[in-house]
Amino acid sequence: MDILGGIVHAFDPAPGRDETIEVGQAVGAVALRHDGNLLAIGQDAILALDPETRRLEPVFAFAVENPPRRTNDAKPDPGGRLWVERMPFDHAAGMGSLRRLGRDLRLQAIISDITIPNGLAWSPDGGTMYFAESMSRVVTAYDFDAATGTISGGRPFIRIGARVGLPPNAVPDGLAVDAESSVWAAICNGYCGVRVSPDGAIVGRVDLPVSQVSSVSFGGPELADLYITSAREDFDEAAAAREPNAGGLFRVTTPFRGLLPYRFAGGRTDRRPFALAPIEAQAGNLSDRPCRCLGSETAAGRQQGGSP
């Protein structure tokens, strides 16, 4: 996504072709829907997006808020609900929230009084939900009940900063989980993405030539390709010259395997979570693996990268 530009990118890695779809509003995430279409989760509404016709149809409208909020990220959970992160455009402290949209299209605030709600991910068994709040620099792990969509027992999973070998202004951004239950975190202001073991230790790292690393997601035929988005929000000419690939999409092939994403059930109750069998875990620094920039054509000052 080009979040502030309101553009969804559809990238086909085989021919290297990128197409764009204009949503008409700031868009924070794209998710899968049970009927085979996509969801574009925007500033004002959640829209069904037909990837073939590019037709957009409203599914849910957010209430008008003051100050105006936008969606920062969103993902379906193992029970087919949609978790949506909302925050003001100016990052006003304590005005962000994490909300849950049920299959019955009822929206509830689950966590409030936060500033920049960010990455979401679930463990392979669906029993743990991970949630990053950037300004606190903490990824929190919660016990997750897939039947009810409730969370409990929140505890710090990892604190991002100098103590774990990252710059003091580094913050956690988008998240993904692999089949070995390790959590991958994009590190904004940290020039990298990290792999974190289930016990909270950094066991792998992918270094990048851009500072605002914004999200991570697995793709490819074996779900071994890690796609990494980046941003260039508030870049001036000097910053753009230092980081010409900022705002670009990167890909690195890993020795790990991701998980298939969940789908928003949108009123249905016959949900089955998706999962893949684990493969042999391999730890270590991944920076010696080729990391290719696949494109960086967002406008200066815009942020590319909700969930890839």
Contacts in CASP RR format, 6 or more apart in sequence:
PFRMAT RR
TARGET T0000
AUTHOR 0000-0000-0000
METHOD contacts of the structure
MODEL  1
MDILGGIVHAFDPAPGRDETIEVGQAVGAVALRHDGNLLAIGQDAILALD
PETRRLEPVFAFAVENPPRRTNDAKPDPGGRLWVERMPFDHAAGMGSLRR
LGRDLRLQAIISDITIPNGLAWSPDGGTMYFAESMSRVVTAYDFDAATGT
ISGGRPFIRIGARVGLPPNAVPDGLAVDAESSVWAAICNGYCGVRVSPDG
AIVGRVDLPVSQVSSVSFGGPELADLYITSAREDFDEAAAAREPNAGGLF
RVTTPFRGLLPYRFAGGRTDRRPFALAPIEAQAGNLSDRPCRCLGSETAA
GRQQGGSP
1 7 0 8 1.000
1 8 0 8 1.000
1 9 0 8 1.000
1 27 0 8 1.000
1 28 0 8 1.000
1 29 0 8 1.000
1 30 0 8 1.000
1 229 0 8 1.000
1 304 0 8 1.000
1 305 0 8 1.000
1 306 0 8 1.000
1 307 0 8 1.000
2 9 0 8 1.000
2 298 0 8 1.000
2 299 0 8 1.000
2 302 0 8 1.000
2 303 0 8 1.000
2 304 0 8 1.000
2 305 0 8 1.000
3 26 0 8 1.000
3 27 0 8 1.000
3 28 0 8 1.000
3 70 0 8 1.000
3 72 0 8 1.000
3 302 0 8 1.000
3 303 0 8 1.000
3 304 0 8 1.000
3 305 0 8 1.000
3 306 0 8 1.000
4 26 0 8 1.000
4 233 0 8 1.000
4 301 0 8 1.000
4 302 0 8 1.000
4 303 0 8 1.000
5 26 0 8 1.000
5 27 0 8 1.000
5 298 0 8 1.000
5 299 0 8 1.000
5 302 0 8 1.000
6 22 0 8 1.000
6 23 0 8 1.000
6 24 0 8 1.000
6 25 0 8 1.000
6 26 0 8 1.000
6 27 0 8 1.000
6 42 0 8 1.000
7 20 0 8 1.000
7 21 0 8 1.000
7 22 0 8 1.000
7 23 0 8 1.000
7 27 0 8 1.000
7 298 0 8 1.000
8 20 0 8 1.000
8 21 0 8 1.000
8 23 0 8 1.000
8 27 0 8 1.000
8 30 0 8 1.000
8 40 0 8 1.000
8 49 0 8 1.000
9 18 0 8 1.000
9 19 0 8 1.000
9 20 0 8 1.000
9 21 0 8 1.000
9 249 0 8 1.000
9 304 0 8 1.000
10 18 0 8 1.000
10 19 0 8 1.000
10 20 0 8 1.000
10 21 0 8 1.000
10 51 0 8 1.000
11 17 0 8 1.000
11 18 0 8 1.000
11 19 0 8 1.000
11 249 0 8 1.000
11 294 0 8 1.000
12 18 0 8 1.000
13 220 0 8 1.000
13 225 0 8 1.000
13 251 0 8 1.000
13 294 0 8 1.000
16 294 0 8 1.000
18 294 0 8 1.000
18 295 0 8 1.000
21 40 0 8 1.000
21 49 0 8 1.000
21 54 0 8 1.000
23 40 0 8 1.000
23 42 0 8 1.000
23 47 0 8 1.000
23 49 0 8 1.000
23 56 0 8 1.000
25 42 0 8 1.000
25 43 0 8 1.000
25 44 0 8 1.000
25 45 0 8 1.000
26 42 0 8 1.000
26 43 0 8 1.000
26 70 0 8 1.000
26 71 0 8 1.000
26 89 0 8 1.000
27 40 0 8 1.000
27 41 0 8 1.000
27 42 0 8 1.000
27 43 0 8 1.000
27 71 0 8 1.000
28 41 0 8 1.000
28 42 0 8 1.000
28 70 0 8 1.000
28 71 0 8 1.000
28 72 0 8 1.000
28 73 0 8 1.000
28 74 0 8 1.000
28 305 0 8 1.000
28 306 0 8 1.000
28 307 0 8 1.000
29 40 0 8 1.000
29 41 0 8 1.000
29 42 0 8 1.000
29 71 0 8 1.000
29 73 0 8 1.000
29 74 0 8 1.000
29 75 0 8 1.000
29 84 0 8 1.000
29 306 0 8 1.000
29 307 0 8 1.000
30 38 0 8 1.000
30 39 0 8 1.000
30 40 0 8 1.000
30 41 0 8 1.000
30 49 0 8 1.000
30 307 0 8 1.000
31 38 0 8 1.000
31 39 0 8 1.000
31 41 0 8 1.000
31 74 0 8 1.000
31 75 0 8 1.000
31 76 0 8 1.000
31 82 0 8 1.000
31 261 0 8 1.000
31 263 0 8 1.000
31 264 0 8 1.000
31 307 0 8 1.000
32 38 0 8 1.000
32 39 0 8 1.000
32 76 0 8 1.000
32 261 0 8 1.000
32 262 0 8 1.000
32 263 0 8 1.000
32 264 0 8 1.000
33 39 0 8 1.000
33 48 0 8 1.000
33 263 0 8 1.000
33 264 0 8 1.000
33 266 0 8 1.000
34 80 0 8 1.000
34 263 0 8 1.000
34 264 0 8 1.000
34 265 0 8 1.000
34 266 0 8 1.000
34 268 0 8 1.000
34 271 0 8 1.000
36 263 0 8 1.000
37 48 0 8 1.000
37 49 0 8 1.000
37 50 0 8 1.000
37 51 0 8 1.000
38 48 0 8 1.000
38 49 0 8 1.000
38 50 0 8 1.000
38 51 0 8 1.000
39 46 0 8 1.000
39 47 0 8 1.000
39 48 0 8 1.000
39 49 0 8 1.000
39 59 0 8 1.000
39 74 0 8 1.000
39 82 0 8 1.000
39 264 0 8 1.000
40 46 0 8 1.000
40 47 0 8 1.000
40 49 0 8 1.000
40 56 0 8 1.000
41 47 0 8 1.000
41 71 0 8 1.000
41 74 0 8 1.000
41 82 0 8 1.000
41 84 0 8 1.000
42 70 0 8 1.000
42 71 0 8 1.000
43 62 0 8 1.000
43 68 0 8 1.000
43 69 0 8 1.000
43 70 0 8 1.000
43 71 0 8 1.000
44 61 0 8 1.000
44 62 0 8 1.000
45 58 0 8 1.000
45 59 0 8 1.000
45 60 0 8 1.000
45 61 0 8 1.000
45 62 0 8 1.000
46 58 0 8 1.000
46 59 0 8 1.000
46 60 0 8 1.000
46 61 0 8 1.000
46 62 0 8 1.000
46 82 0 8 1.000
46 84 0 8 1.000
46 101 0 8 1.000
47 56 0 8 1.000
47 57 0 8 1.000
47 58 0 8 1.000
47 59 0 8 1.000
48 56 0 8 1.000
48 57 0 8 1.000
48 58 0 8 1.000
48 59 0 8 1.000
49 55 0 8 1.000
49 56 0 8 1.000
50 56 0 8 1.000
59 105 0 8 1.000
59 266 0 8 1.000
60 101 0 8 1.000
60 105 0 8 1.000
60 107 0 8 1.000
62 69 0 8 1.000
62 86 0 8 1.000
62 107 0 8 1.000
65 86 0 8 1.000
67 88 0 8 1.000
67 89 0 8 1.000
67 90 0 8 1.000
67 92 0 8 1.000
67 95 0 8 1.000
68 88 0 8 1.000
68 89 0 8 1.000
69 86 0 8 1.000
69 87 0 8 1.000
69 88 0 8 1.000
69 95 0 8 1.000
69 96 0 8 1.000
70 86 0 8 1.000
70 87 0 8 1.000
70 88 0 8 1.000
70 89 0 8 1.000
71 84 0 8 1.000
71 85 0 8 1.000
71 86 0 8 1.000
72 85 0 8 1.000
72 86 0 8 1.000
72 87 0 8 1.000
72 116 0 8 1.000
72 117 0 8 1.000
72 118 0 8 1.000
72 306 0 8 1.000
73 85 0 8 1.000
73 117 0 8 1.000
73 118 0 8 1.000
73 119 0 8 1.000
73 120 0 8 1.000
73 174 0 8 1.000
73 215 0 8 1.000
73 306 0 8 1.000
73 307 0 8 1.000
74 82 0 8 1.000
74 83 0 8 1.000
74 84 0 8 1.000
74 85 0 8 1.000
74 120 0 8 1.000
74 307 0 8 1.000
75 82 0 8 1.000
75 83 0 8 1.000
75 120 0 8 1.000
75 121 0 8 1.000
75 261 0 8 1.000
75 262 0 8 1.000
75 307 0 8 1.000
76 82 0 8 1.000
76 83 0 8 1.000
76 261 0 8 1.000
76 262 0 8 1.000
76 263 0 8 1.000
76 264 0 8 1.000
76 265 0 8 1.000
77 83 0 8 1.000
77 100 0 8 1.000
77 122 0 8 1.000
77 129 0 8 1.000
77 144 0 8 1.000
77 146 0 8 1.000
77 149 0 8 1.000
77 262 0 8 1.000
78 122 0 8 1.000
78 126 0 8 1.000
78 127 0 8 1.000
78 144 0 8 1.000
78 146 0 8 1.000
78 262 0 8 1.000
78 271 0 8 1.000
78 273 0 8 1.000
79 103 0 8 1.000
79 146 0 8 1.000
79 147 0 8 1.000
79 149 0 8 1.000
79 262 0 8 1.000
79 265 0 8 1.000
79 271 0 8 1.000
79 273 0 8 1.000
80 102 0 8 1.000
80 103 0 8 1.000
80 262 0 8 1.000
80 263 0 8 1.000
80 264 0 8 1.000
80 265 0 8 1.000
80 266 0 8 1.000
80 271 0 8 1.000
81 100 0 8 1.000
81 101 0 8 1.000
81 102 0 8 1.000
81 103 0 8 1.000
81 149 0 8 1.000
81 264 0 8 1.000
81 265 0 8 1.000
82 100 0 8 1.000
82 101 0 8 1.000
82 102 0 8 1.000
82 264 0 8 1.000
82 266 0 8 1.000
83 98 0 8 1.000
83 99 0 8 1.000
83 100 0 8 1.000
83 101 0 8 1.000
83 110 0 8 1.000
83 120 0 8 1.000
84 98 0 8 1.000
84 99 0 8 1.000
84 100 0 8 1.000
84 101 0 8 1.000
84 107 0 8 1.000
85 96 0 8 1.000
85 97 0 8 1.000
85 98 0 8 1.000
85 99 0 8 1.000
85 117 0 8 1.000
85 118 0 8 1.000
85 119 0 8 1.000
85 120 0 8 1.000
86 96 0 8 1.000
86 97 0 8 1.000
86 99 0 8 1.000
86 117 0 8 1.000
87 95 0 8 1.000
87 96 0 8 1.000
87 97 0 8 1.000
87 115 0 8 1.000
87 116 0 8 1.000
87 117 0 8 1.000
88 95 0 8 1.000
88 96 0 8 1.000
91 115 0 8 1.000
91 116 0 8 1.000
92 115 0 8 1.000
93 115 0 8 1.000
93 135 0 8 1.000
94 113 0 8 1.000
94 114 0 8 1.000
94 115 0 8 1.000
95 115 0 8 1.000
96 112 0 8 1.000
96 113 0 8 1.000
96 114 0 8 1.000
96 115 0 8 1.000
96 116 0 8 1.000
96 117 0 8 1.000
97 109 0 8 1.000
97 110 0 8 1.000
97 111 0 8 1.000
97 112 0 8 1.000
97 113 0 8 1.000
97 114 0 8 1.000
97 117 0 8 1.000
98 109 0 8 1.000
98 110 0 8 1.000
98 111 0 8 1.000
98 112 0 8 1.000
98 114 0 8 1.000
98 117 0 8 1.000
98 131 0 8 1.000
99 107 0 8 1.000
99 108 0 8 1.000
99 109 0 8 1.000
99 110 0 8 1.000
100 107 0 8 1.000
100 108 0 8 1.000
100 110 0 8 1.000
100 149 0 8 1.000
101 107 0 8 1.000
101 264 0 8 1.000
102 108 0 8 1.000
102 266 0 8 1.000
102 267 0 8 1.000
103 265 0 8 1.000
103 266 0 8 1.000
103 267 0 8 1.000
103 268 0 8 1.000
103 269 0 8 1.000
104 267 0 8 1.000
105 266 0 8 1.000
105 267 0 8 1.000
110 151 0 8 1.000
111 117 0 8 1.000
111 131 0 8 1.000
114 133 0 8 1.000
114 135 0 8 1.000
114 136 0 8 1.000
115 133 0 8 1.000
115 134 0 8 1.000
115 135 0 8 1.000
115 136 0 8 1.000
116 133 0 8 1.000
116 134 0 8 1.000
116 135 0 8 1.000
116 171 0 8 1.000
117 131 0 8 1.000
117 132 0 8 1.000
117 133 0 8 1.000
117 134 0 8 1.000
118 131 0 8 1.000
118 132 0 8 1.000
118 133 0 8 1.000
118 134 0 8 1.000
118 171 0 8 1.000
118 172 0 8 1.000
118 173 0 8 1.000
118 174 0 8 1.000
118 175 0 8 1.000
119 130 0 8 1.000
119 131 0 8 1.000
119 132 0 8 1.000
119 139 0 8 1.000
119 172 0 8 1.000
119 173 0 8 1.000
119 174 0 8 1.000
119 175 0 8 1.000
119 185 0 8 1.000
119 215 0 8 1.000
120 129 0 8 1.000
120 130 0 8 1.000
120 131 0 8 1.000
120 132 0 8 1.000
120 174 0 8 1.000
120 175 0 8 1.000
121 129 0 8 1.000
121 130 0 8 1.000
121 175 0 8 1.000
121 176 0 8 1.000
121 177 0 8 1.000
121 183 0 8 1.000
122 128 0 8 1.000
122 129 0 8 1.000
122 130 0 8 1.000
122 144 0 8 1.000
122 177 0 8 1.000
122 262 0 8 1.000
123 129 0 8 1.000
123 130 0 8 1.000
123 177 0 8 1.000
123 181 0 8 1.000
123 198 0 8 1.000
124 177 0 8 1.000
124 179 0 8 1.000
124 181 0 8 1.000
124 259 0 8 1.000
124 275 0 8 1.000
124 278 0 8 1.000
125 275 0 8 1.000
126 144 0 8 1.000
126 146 0 8 1.000
126 273 0 8 1.000
127 143 0 8 1.000
127 144 0 8 1.000
127 145 0 8 1.000
127 146 0 8 1.000
128 141 0 8 1.000
128 142 0 8 1.000
128 143 0 8 1.000
128 144 0 8 1.000
129 141 0 8 1.000
129 142 0 8 1.000
129 143 0 8 1.000
129 144 0 8 1.000
129 151 0 8 1.000
130 139 0 8 1.000
130 140 0 8 1.000
130 141 0 8 1.000
130 142 0 8 1.000
130 157 0 8 1.000
130 175 0 8 1.000
130 177 0 8 1.000
130 183 0 8 1.000
131 139 0 8 1.000
131 140 0 8 1.000
131 142 0 8 1.000
132 138 0 8 1.000
132 139 0 8 1.000
132 140 0 8 1.000
132 172 0 8 1.000
132 173 0 8 1.000
132 174 0 8 1.000
132 175 0 8 1.000
132 185 0 8 1.000
133 140 0 8 1.000
134 171 0 8 1.000
134 172 0 8 1.000
134 173 0 8 1.000
134 188 0 8 1.000
135 171 0 8 1.000
137 159 0 8 1.000
137 160 0 8 1.000
137 161 0 8 1.000
137 170 0 8 1.000
137 171 0 8 1.000
137 172 0 8 1.000
138 156 0 8 1.000
138 157 0 8 1.000
138 158 0 8 1.000
138 159 0 8 1.000
138 160 0 8 1.000
138 172 0 8 1.000
139 156 0 8 1.000
139 157 0 8 1.000
139 158 0 8 1.000
139 160 0 8 1.000
139 172 0 8 1.000
139 175 0 8 1.000
139 183 0 8 1.000
139 185 0 8 1.000
139 196 0 8 1.000
140 154 0 8 1.000
140 155 0 8 1.000
140 156 0 8 1.000
140 157 0 8 1.000
141 154 0 8 1.000
141 155 0 8 1.000
141 156 0 8 1.000
141 157 0 8 1.000
142 151 0 8 1.000
142 152 0 8 1.000
142 153 0 8 1.000
142 154 0 8 1.000
143 151 0 8 1.000
143 152 0 8 1.000
143 153 0 8 1.000
143 154 0 8 1.000
144 150 0 8 1.000
144 151 0 8 1.000
145 151 0 8 1.000
145 152 0 8 1.000
146 273 0 8 1.000
157 183 0 8 1.000
157 196 0 8 1.000
157 200 0 8 1.000
158 164 0 8 1.000
158 172 0 8 1.000
158 183 0 8 1.000
158 185 0 8 1.000
158 196 0 8 1.000
158 200 0 8 1.000
158 202 0 8 1.000
160 166 0 8 1.000
160 170 0 8 1.000
160 171 0 8 1.000
160 172 0 8 1.000
160 185 0 8 1.000
160 187 0 8 1.000
161 167 0 8 1.000
161 168 0 8 1.000
161 170 0 8 1.000
162 168 0 8 1.000
164 202 0 8 1.000
166 187 0 8 1.000
166 190 0 8 1.000
166 192 0 8 1.000
166 194 0 8 1.000
167 189 0 8 1.000
167 190 0 8 1.000
167 191 0 8 1.000
169 189 0 8 1.000
170 187 0 8 1.000
170 188 0 8 1.000
170 189 0 8 1.000
170 190 0 8 1.000
171 187 0 8 1.000
171 188 0 8 1.000
171 189 0 8 1.000
172 185 0 8 1.000
172 186 0 8 1.000
172 187 0 8 1.000
172 188 0 8 1.000
173 185 0 8 1.000
173 186 0 8 1.000
173 187 0 8 1.000
173 188 0 8 1.000
173 213 0 8 1.000
173 214 0 8 1.000
173 215 0 8 1.000
174 185 0 8 1.000
174 186 0 8 1.000
174 214 0 8 1.000
174 215 0 8 1.000
174 216 0 8 1.000
174 306 0 8 1.000
174 307 0 8 1.000
175 183 0 8 1.000
175 184 0 8 1.000
175 185 0 8 1.000
175 186 0 8 1.000
175 216 0 8 1.000
176 183 0 8 1.000
176 184 0 8 1.000
176 216 0 8 1.000
176 217 0 8 1.000
176 218 0 8 1.000
176 226 0 8 1.000
176 258 0 8 1.000
177 183 0 8 1.000
177 184 0 8 1.000
177 258 0 8 1.000
177 259 0 8 1.000
178 184 0 8 1.000
178 195 0 8 1.000
178 218 0 8 1.000
178 256 0 8 1.000
178 257 0 8 1.000
178 258 0 8 1.000
178 259 0 8 1.000
179 223 0 8 1.000
179 256 0 8 1.000
179 257 0 8 1.000
179 258 0 8 1.000
179 259 0 8 1.000
179 275 0 8 1.000
179 276 0 8 1.000
179 277 0 8 1.000
179 278 0 8 1.000
179 279 0 8 1.000
180 256 0 8 1.000
180 257 0 8 1.000
180 278 0 8 1.000
180 279 0 8 1.000
180 281 0 8 1.000
181 198 0 8 1.000
182 195 0 8 1.000
182 196 0 8 1.000
182 197 0 8 1.000
182 198 0 8 1.000
182 203 0 8 1.000
182 256 0 8 1.000
182 281 0 8 1.000
183 195 0 8 1.000
183 196 0 8 1.000
183 198 0 8 1.000
183 200 0 8 1.000
184 193 0 8 1.000
184 194 0 8 1.000
184 195 0 8 1.000
184 196 0 8 1.000
184 216 0 8 1.000
184 226 0 8 1.000
185 193 0 8 1.000
185 194 0 8 1.000
185 196 0 8 1.000
185 216 0 8 1.000
186 193 0 8 1.000
186 213 0 8 1.000
186 214 0 8 1.000
186 215 0 8 1.000
186 216 0 8 1.000
186 228 0 8 1.000
186 229 0 8 1.000
187 193 0 8 1.000
187 194 0 8 1.000
187 213 0 8 1.000
188 211 0 8 1.000
188 212 0 8 1.000
188 213 0 8 1.000
188 214 0 8 1.000
188 231 0 8 1.000
189 211 0 8 1.000
189 212 0 8 1.000
190 211 0 8 1.000
190 213 0 8 1.000
191 207 0 8 1.000
191 208 0 8 1.000
191 209 0 8 1.000
191 210 0 8 1.000
191 211 0 8 1.000
191 213 0 8 1.000
192 205 0 8 1.000
192 206 0 8 1.000
192 207 0 8 1.000
192 208 0 8 1.000
192 213 0 8 1.000
193 205 0 8 1.000
193 206 0 8 1.000
193 207 0 8 1.000
193 208 0 8 1.000
193 213 0 8 1.000
193 216 0 8 1.000
193 228 0 8 1.000
194 202 0 8 1.000
194 204 0 8 1.000
194 205 0 8 1.000
194 206 0 8 1.000
195 202 0 8 1.000
195 203 0 8 1.000
195 204 0 8 1.000
195 205 0 8 1.000
195 256 0 8 1.000
195 283 0 8 1.000
195 284 0 8 1.000
195 286 0 8 1.000
196 202 0 8 1.000
196 203 0 8 1.000
197 203 0 8 1.000
197 283 0 8 1.000
203 283 0 8 1.000
203 284 0 8 1.000
204 283 0 8 1.000
204 284 0 8 1.000
204 285 0 8 1.000
204 286 0 8 1.000
205 284 0 8 1.000
205 285 0 8 1.000
205 286 0 8 1.000
205 287 0 8 1.000
206 226 0 8 1.000
206 228 0 8 1.000
206 252 0 8 1.000
206 286 0 8 1.000
206 287 0 8 1.000
206 289 0 8 1.000
206 291 0 8 1.000
207 287 0 8 1.000
207 291 0 8 1.000
208 228 0 8 1.000
208 230 0 8 1.000
208 250 0 8 1.000
208 291 0 8 1.000
209 243 0 8 1.000
209 245 0 8 1.000
209 293 0 8 1.000
210 230 0 8 1.000
210 232 0 8 1.000
210 243 0 8 1.000
210 245 0 8 1.000
210 246 0 8 1.000
210 247 0 8 1.000
210 248 0 8 1.000
210 250 0 8 1.000
211 243 0 8 1.000
211 246 0 8 1.000
212 230 0 8 1.000
212 231 0 8 1.000
212 232 0 8 1.000
212 233 0 8 1.000
212 246 0 8 1.000
212 247 0 8 1.000
212 303 0 8 1.000
213 228 0 8 1.000
213 229 0 8 1.000
213 230 0 8 1.000
214 229 0 8 1.000
214 230 0 8 1.000
214 231 0 8 1.000
214 303 0 8 1.000
214 304 0 8 1.000
214 305 0 8 1.000
214 306 0 8 1.000
215 228 0 8 1.000
215 229 0 8 1.000
215 305 0 8 1.000
215 306 0 8 1.000
215 307 0 8 1.000
215 308 0 8 1.000
216 226 0 8 1.000
216 227 0 8 1.000
216 228 0 8 1.000
216 229 0 8 1.000
216 308 0 8 1.000
217 226 0 8 1.000
217 227 0 8 1.000
217 307 0 8 1.000
217 308 0 8 1.000
218 224 0 8 1.000
218 225 0 8 1.000
218 226 0 8 1.000
218 227 0 8 1.000
218 257 0 8 1.000
218 258 0 8 1.000
218 259 0 8 1.000
219 225 0 8 1.000
219 226 0 8 1.000
219 227 0 8 1.000
219 258 0 8 1.000
222 257 0 8 1.000
223 257 0 8 1.000
223 258 0 8 1.000
223 259 0 8 1.000
223 260 0 8 1.000
223 276 0 8 1.000
224 253 0 8 1.000
224 254 0 8 1.000
224 255 0 8 1.000
224 256 0 8 1.000
224 257 0 8 1.000
224 258 0 8 1.000
225 251 0 8 1.000
225 252 0 8 1.000
225 253 0 8 1.000
225 254 0 8 1.000
226 251 0 8 1.000
226 252 0 8 1.000
226 253 0 8 1.000
226 254 0 8 1.000
227 249 0 8 1.000
227 250 0 8 1.000
227 251 0 8 1.000
227 308 0 8 1.000
228 249 0 8 1.000
228 250 0 8 1.000
228 251 0 8 1.000
228 252 0 8 1.000
228 291 0 8 1.000
228 308 0 8 1.000
229 247 0 8 1.000
229 248 0 8 1.000
229 249 0 8 1.000
229 250 0 8 1.000
229 304 0 8 1.000
229 305 0 8 1.000
229 306 0 8 1.000
229 308 0 8 1.000
230 245 0 8 1.000
230 246 0 8 1.000
230 247 0 8 1.000
230 248 0 8 1.000
230 249 0 8 1.000
230 250 0 8 1.000
230 296 0 8 1.000
230 304 0 8 1.000
230 305 0 8 1.000
231 246 0 8 1.000
231 247 0 8 1.000
231 302 0 8 1.000
231 303 0 8 1.000
231 304 0 8 1.000
231 305 0 8 1.000
232 239 0 8 1.000
232 240 0 8 1.000
232 243 0 8 1.000
232 246 0 8 1.000
232 247 0 8 1.000
232 298 0 8 1.000
232 300 0 8 1.000
232 301 0 8 1.000
232 302 0 8 1.000
232 303 0 8 1.000
232 304 0 8 1.000
233 301 0 8 1.000
233 302 0 8 1.000
233 303 0 8 1.000
234 301 0 8 1.000
235 243 0 8 1.000
235 246 0 8 1.000
235 300 0 8 1.000
235 301 0 8 1.000
239 246 0 8 1.000
240 246 0 8 1.000
240 300 0 8 1.000
244 296 0 8 1.000
245 293 0 8 1.000
245 295 0 8 1.000
245 296 0 8 1.000
246 296 0 8 1.000
247 296 0 8 1.000
247 298 0 8 1.000
247 303 0 8 1.000
247 304 0 8 1.000
247 305 0 8 1.000
248 293 0 8 1.000
248 294 0 8 1.000
248 295 0 8 1.000
248 296 0 8 1.000
248 297 0 8 1.000
248 298 0 8 1.000
248 304 0 8 1.000
249 293 0 8 1.000
249 294 0 8 1.000
249 295 0 8 1.000
249 296 0 8 1.000
249 304 0 8 1.000
249 308 0 8 1.000
250 291 0 8 1.000
250 292 0 8 1.000
250 293 0 8 1.000
250 294 0 8 1.000
251 291 0 8 1.000
251 292 0 8 1.000
251 294 0 8 1.000
252 286 0 8 1.000
252 289 0 8 1.000
252 290 0 8 1.000
252 291 0 8 1.000
252 292 0 8 1.000
253 289 0 8 1.000
253 290 0 8 1.000
254 286 0 8 1.000
254 289 0 8 1.000
255 282 0 8 1.000
256 279 0 8 1.000
256 281 0 8 1.000
256 282 0 8 1.000
257 276 0 8 1.000
257 278 0 8 1.000
257 279 0 8 1.000
258 276 0 8 1.000
259 274 0 8 1.000
259 275 0 8 1.000
259 276 0 8 1.000
260 274 0 8 1.000
260 275 0 8 1.000
260 276 0 8 1.000
261 274 0 8 1.000
262 273 0 8 1.000
262 274 0 8 1.000
263 271 0 8 1.000
263 274 0 8 1.000
265 271 0 8 1.000
298 304 0 8 1.000
END
